[in-house]
Amino acid sequence: MPEVTARGVRFHVQTCGPGRSESPGPGRSEGRGGSSPDEGPAGPVVVFVHGLAIDNLSSFYYTLAWPVAEAGARCVLYDLRGHGRTERPPTGYSVPDAVADLFAVLDALGHHRVHLVANSFGGAVALNAALAHPGRVAGLALIEAYGPGDGPDWNRDFLNRLAQSALKLEYEWTADLLDPGERRRSRAAATADALLNGTTLLDDLTSTDPVRPAALASVACPVLAIYGQHSDMAEAGRLLRRHVPDCEPHTLTGYAHILLPDGTAEILEVLLPWLAHHAGTRAPAAGAAR
């Protein structure tokens, strides 16, 4: 299993596309940074940042990553702290921590300037990363992204859903212990249970601030914003459209917050041309995403 150690945590990393042979090997660890943009013959670097709890890098690996790699990008996927096959420390789950983790992983891999493709909570990480280090983020493709907000209760519903999930997983885990033959829980559900009920994630996210309109106005890179027609995150999409200087918004008809995997083809129809224009990957043939 490819790994890098960054900020004292072992991160599970996968790569695909041109230059994938530079996947981390022995001795690749934190502290190795680059200073020049990751462009040129090997192709631009596109980094995928997944969502919270039940999610991990596989949601991108089996949907968007390989088509993007086939278009000429070097794709990097990693499991966030505590998710998937990445190590799960008890603390460090705030958005600033996730941003610091992202850049530490990129430093370990030797990537300096990248494009970020982010889903759900990963959007909050990617957006804050672009604000924290604008010279390192060449573009943002945000899919149903959390992060933008302009009120005191911007993350209330999000946190309530996570808390309800934590209670449900804790109950099901107790039921499993009482009757092990009743059900088999998936590895992903077990990981989510340990993450929500065994770390400071919920407390860390409670203190997270939204990215307000004034900060959105300072986003220096081009942004692709993809939201579902029936999404409960529609206001975040509207804020991006109104305040980010270079924002290309898209609404996918018939979808709510969950776009992957069912909306993969529709996402690729807008993502691949956007990457071709802003990152220099190959433009897809008409209808290729389907």
N, C-alpha and C positions, 0 to 999 in steps of 0.2 A: 504494500500500500504506500503510494508516494506521500511523503510528509515534509513539512518544514516546521522548524521551531521558531516562533516569533513571540516576543514579549513573555517568554517563559511557558508558552502553551504549544502543544503539538497540534498542527493543523493538517487535516486531510486535504490534499490538493490533487486535482486532475487537470491535464492539459490535452488539447487536440488542435490539429491544424499545422501549418508550417512552423518548423522550429520546435515541435513537440518533444523532440529528443532531449531538450533542455529541461525536462521534468526534473524535480529536485532529487538528488542522490545523496550518498553519504557526505557529510560535511557541509551541506547547504543549510545554513541556519540564519538566524537573525543578524542584521548588521551589514548585509551586502546590498548596497544601493547603487543606483545608476544615475547618470547625470544628463544623458541625451535621450531624446524621444525614441520610443520603440517603433520606428517606422523603417521603411526600406525593403530590400528584397524578401525578407522573411515575413513581411506583412505587419499590419498594426496589431496591437494587443487589445483584446476585448475581454474584460473581466466580468463574470457573472456573480451577482450577489443575491442570494435567495431570501425567503421570508422566515418567519419565526416558528418555533415549537415543532410542529409535525413536519416541517419542510427541511430539505437539505439540497446538496448540489445536484442530486439525481433529477430534480424537477426541471433543471436546465439541460442536463446531459442528454436526456432522452427526448428533448423537444427542440430547443433553439440552438444549442451549442454546435452540433455537427453541421447543420446548414450554414451557420455563420463561418465555421472553419472551412467548409468547402468553397465559400466565397473568397477565401484568401486571408482570413484573420487567424492570428495565434490566440486561441481561446484558453482562458484560465478559469477554472471553477474551484471553489473551496467551500468546505463546511464551516459555517460560522462557529465561533466559540460555543461549546456545549451542544452542538448539533451534529447529526450524522455520525461520522467516525472521528471527528475532532475531539480532543480532550475536553473534559467538562469540569473546570474549576468551580468552586462555590460562589465566586464573586466576579465582577467585571463585565456586566451585561448592559451598561448604559450605551446610548448612541455614541458619545465620544470614545468610549472603550472600543466599540465596534469599528469606528473610523480609524483609531490607532492600530487595531488589529489588521485592518485591510492594508494600510500602508506598510506595516511591518512584514506582512506576507509578501507584498510586492517587492520590498527591499530584499527579502530573502531570495526571491526568484530573479532579482536583477532587473526588474521592470520599473521604468521611471514614469513615462507618460502613457496613459491608457484611456480607452473608452470603457465606460461602465454600463452594463445592462442589469437592471435591478427589478425585483418583483416584491410587491407588498411592503413589509417592513424593510426589506433590502433597499427600497427606494429612499427611506429616511437616512440610511447609512450612506448611500451614494450621493444624495443631495448635500448632506453635511460634509462629505469628503471633498466635493467640488468647491464648497465654500471655504473649507479649511486649507486646502492646497490647490488653488486654481491652476497653478502651473503644471500639475501632474494629471489633471483630468481633462482630456481633450473633448469629451462629449458624454452626455447622459441619455440613456434610453430607459425611461421609467414606465413600468407596467403596474397599474393599480397601486401606485406608490403612496405610502404614508409619508408624513413629514410636514407638508405645507399646512398651516393653520393660522387662524386669526381670531381665536376666542379662548376663554379659560378652560372649556371642556373639550378641546379638540381631540384628545385621546381617550375620553371617557368610555365610549362604546367599545373601542379596541381593547382597553384594559379589562372591561367587564367580560368580554368574550374570552380573553385569556384566563381570567380568574374562574369563570365557569368551566372552562376546559380543564383547569387544574383540579377542581373539585371532582369532576367526572372521572378523570384519570385516576385520582387517588381512590375513589370509591371502587372503580373497576379493579384496581390493583389489590385492594382488600378482598374483593370477591374472588379473585384468582387464588389468593392465598388460602381462603376458606374452602374452595372447591376447584383445585387445579385442573380437573378434567372438564370443567364447564366451558372454558373458552381458551383459546390461544391468542395472546396479544402479539401484534407485530413488533418488530424491532423498532420501527419508527415511533409507535405509540409508547413503548417503554422508554425510549430516549426522551420523548416529550414529557412524560410523567416525571422523570428524574430532573429534567430541566425546570419545569414549572413548580415542582414541589420540593426540590432539593437545592435550589440556588437562589440568589438574590435578584433574579431576572425581573419579577413583577415589581419589587421595590425599586429597582434601578430605573425601570421604564416609567414609573409613576412620577419621578422627578425630571423626566425628559421634557424639554421645551420644544414647541413647534418651530418650524422655519417660517417666519412671518413675512409679509409682503415686502418690507424694506430690504430684507436679506435676499429674497427671491430676485429682486431687481438688480442685485449685484452678481448674480450667476453669470460667469464670463464665457461659458461654453455653450454650444448648441444643445438643446434638450428636445427629445422626442417623448411625448406624454401620451400613453395609451391607457384608456379606461373603458370599462364596460358600460353599455347603455343604462343598465339598472344598478350600477355600482353605488354602494353606500359611501364610497370615497369620492363621489362626483365633485364635491366642493374643493377637495385638494387639487383635482384636475383643473377646475376653473381658476383657482389661484395661480397655478403654473401658467395657464394660458394668458391671464391678465398681466402678470408681473414679470415673468422671465423674458428678457429682451429677445432672445432667439429661441422661441418655443414652437414646435410643430405638434399640435394636438390631434388625436384621433380617437373616435368613439366607435367601439365595436358593437354593432347592433345585436341585441338579443342576449348579451352577456351581463353578468353581475360582477362581483369582486373576483371570483375564481375564473381566471382566463386560461391557465395552464392545467391540464394538457388540451382541453377541448378546443381552445381557440388558437392553437399553435399555428395553423396555416394562415389565419387572418393576421396574427401578430407578425409573422414572417413577411407577409405582403407589404407591410409598412416598414418593418425593421431593416430588411435587406437593402431596399433602395436608399434608406436614410444612412446606413453605414457606408454604402457605396459613395454617396455624396460627401459625407463628412469624414470618413476614415480611409477612403480610397480602396475599399474592397471591390470585388467584381460585382457589377450590376446583374441582378437575376434576369433571366428570360421571362417574358410575359407568362404569368400563370405558373411559374416554376415552384412557388411555395406550396401549391396544392398538389 
